[in-house]
């Protein structure tokens, strides 16, 4: 028996999975890309540098963000002991590849710094709108302008 025939006995067949598409004035998204049991893998295409996709927070879900193309200014509003939030900024881009892990309880959002920027993100849970709370841009008194350097 050849290795190929052994594999044919083990493997079923290739499946075509349905993905979900969502578009609004901020971004285009492909949701639940691989239909995995635990969590969800999504992709966002952002065609404008003027839109801010912020703020939201989760009680349960952890997000992992990775920039596939272009660049993003990422806002993180982290809870402080006194009940306030401290905003800090991270920049992710295809020129400096790294992932961000955003834990539950941290408000987060982003703004594309280049047109046609693409973000891949993994959610540790299937998206549940009941696990998400939103706040508008400016809620924490932050400035979303990109710094000139």
C-alpha positions as CSV (number, residue, x, y, z in Angstrom):
1,X,0.0,0.0,0.0
2,X,1.3,3.5,-0.9
3,X,1.4,6.4,1.5
4,X,-1.1,8.2,-0.7
5,X,-3.7,5.4,-0.5
6,X,-3.2,5.3,3.3
7,X,-4.0,9.0,3.5
8,X,-7.1,8.6,1.4
9,X,-8.4,6.0,3.9
10,X,-7.8,8.5,6.8
11,X,-8.9,11.7,5.2
12,X,-12.5,12.3,4.4
13,X,-12.9,14.9,1.7
14,X,-12.1,18.5,1.3
15,X,-14.9,20.7,2.6
16,X,-16.1,24.0,1.3
17,X,-16.8,26.2,4.3
18,X,-19.2,29.1,4.3
19,X,-17.8,32.4,5.6
20,X,-19.8,35.4,6.6
21,X,-19.3,38.9,5.2
22,X,-20.2,42.1,7.0
23,X,-19.7,45.6,5.8
24,X,-20.4,48.9,7.4
25,X,-19.1,52.5,7.1
26,X,-15.9,51.6,9.0
27,X,-14.7,48.3,7.5
28,X,-15.4,45.2,5.5
29,X,-15.2,42.0,7.4
30,X,-14.9,38.3,6.7
31,X,-16.2,36.5,9.8
32,X,-15.6,33.0,11.2
33,X,-13.1,32.3,8.4
34,X,-12.3,28.6,9.2
35,X,-15.4,27.7,11.3
36,X,-13.2,26.4,14.2
37,X,-14.8,24.9,17.3
38,X,-13.1,27.2,19.8
39,X,-13.1,30.8,19.0
40,X,-13.3,32.6,15.7
41,X,-10.8,33.9,13.0
42,X,-11.8,37.1,11.2
43,X,-10.3,39.5,8.7
44,X,-11.1,43.2,8.4
45,X,-10.3,45.4,5.3
46,X,-10.2,49.1,6.1
47,X,-10.3,51.3,3.0
48,X,-10.3,54.7,4.8
49,X,-7.9,56.4,7.2
50,X,-10.6,58.7,8.5
51,X,-12.8,56.0,10.3
52,X,-12.2,54.9,13.8
53,X,-13.4,51.5,14.9
54,X,-13.6,52.1,18.6
55,X,-14.4,51.6,21.5
56,X,-15.5,48.2,22.7
57,X,-14.7,45.8,25.6
58,X,-15.4,42.2,26.3
59,X,-16.0,40.5,29.7
60,X,-15.0,37.0,28.5
61,X,-13.4,37.1,25.1
62,X,-9.7,37.7,24.5
63,X,-8.7,39.2,21.1
64,X,-5.5,38.6,19.2
65,X,-4.8,41.2,16.5
66,X,-2.2,41.0,13.6
67,X,-1.7,43.4,10.7
68,X,-1.4,41.6,7.4
69,X,-1.2,44.7,5.2
70,X,-0.7,48.4,5.9
71,X,-0.7,49.8,9.4
72,X,-3.0,50.5,12.3
73,X,-3.0,52.8,15.4
74,X,-4.5,50.7,18.2
75,X,-6.1,52.3,21.2
76,X,-6.1,50.4,24.5
77,X,-8.0,51.8,27.4
78,X,-6.9,49.8,30.4
79,X,-8.8,49.8,33.7
80,X,-7.0,51.3,36.7
81,X,-7.5,50.5,40.4
82,X,-9.5,53.7,41.0
83,X,-12.1,52.7,38.4
84,X,-10.8,55.1,35.7
85,X,-9.2,54.0,32.4
86,X,-5.7,54.9,31.1
87,X,-5.4,55.0,27.3
88,X,-2.2,53.9,25.6
89,X,-1.3,53.4,22.0
90,X,0.2,50.6,20.0
91,X,1.1,50.6,16.4
92,X,1.0,47.4,14.3
93,X,2.1,47.1,10.6
94,X,3.2,44.7,8.0
95,X,6.7,46.3,8.2
96,X,7.0,45.4,11.9
97,X,5.1,42.1,12.3
98,X,3.8,41.4,15.8
99,X,0.6,40.4,17.4
100,X,-1.4,42.1,20.2
101,X,-3.2,40.1,22.8
102,X,-6.1,42.2,24.2
103,X,-7.5,40.7,27.5
104,X,-11.1,41.0,28.7
105,X,-11.8,44.3,30.5
106,X,-9.6,46.4,28.2
107,X,-11.5,48.7,25.9
108,X,-9.9,48.6,22.4
109,X,-10.2,50.0,18.9
110,X,-8.2,51.0,15.9
111,X,-7.7,53.4,13.1
112,X,-6.0,52.5,9.8
113,X,-3.0,54.6,9.0
114,X,-2.9,53.5,5.4
115,X,-5.7,52.9,3.0
116,X,-6.4,49.2,2.2
117,X,-5.0,48.1,5.5
118,X,-5.9,44.5,6.5
119,X,-6.1,43.0,10.0
120,X,-6.4,39.4,10.9
121,X,-7.9,38.7,14.3
122,X,-8.6,35.7,16.5
123,X,-11.3,35.7,19.1
124,X,-11.1,33.1,21.9
125,X,-14.9,32.8,21.9
126,X,-17.5,32.9,19.1
127,X,-18.6,36.5,18.8
128,X,-21.5,37.2,21.2
129,X,-22.9,40.7,21.2
130,X,-23.9,40.2,24.8
131,X,-20.2,40.0,25.7
132,X,-19.5,43.4,24.1
133,X,-20.0,46.8,25.5
134,X,-19.3,49.9,23.3
135,X,-18.3,53.5,23.8
136,X,-17.8,56.2,21.1
137,X,-14.5,57.6,19.9
138,X,-13.4,60.4,22.3
139,X,-15.1,58.7,25.3
140,X,-11.8,58.6,27.2
141,X,-10.6,62.0,26.0
142,X,-8.1,60.5,23.6
143,X,-6.7,61.9,20.4
144,X,-6.8,59.5,17.4
145,X,-4.7,61.7,15.2
146,X,-1.5,60.1,13.9
147,X,1.7,61.6,15.2
148,X,4.0,63.3,12.8
149,X,7.6,62.2,13.3
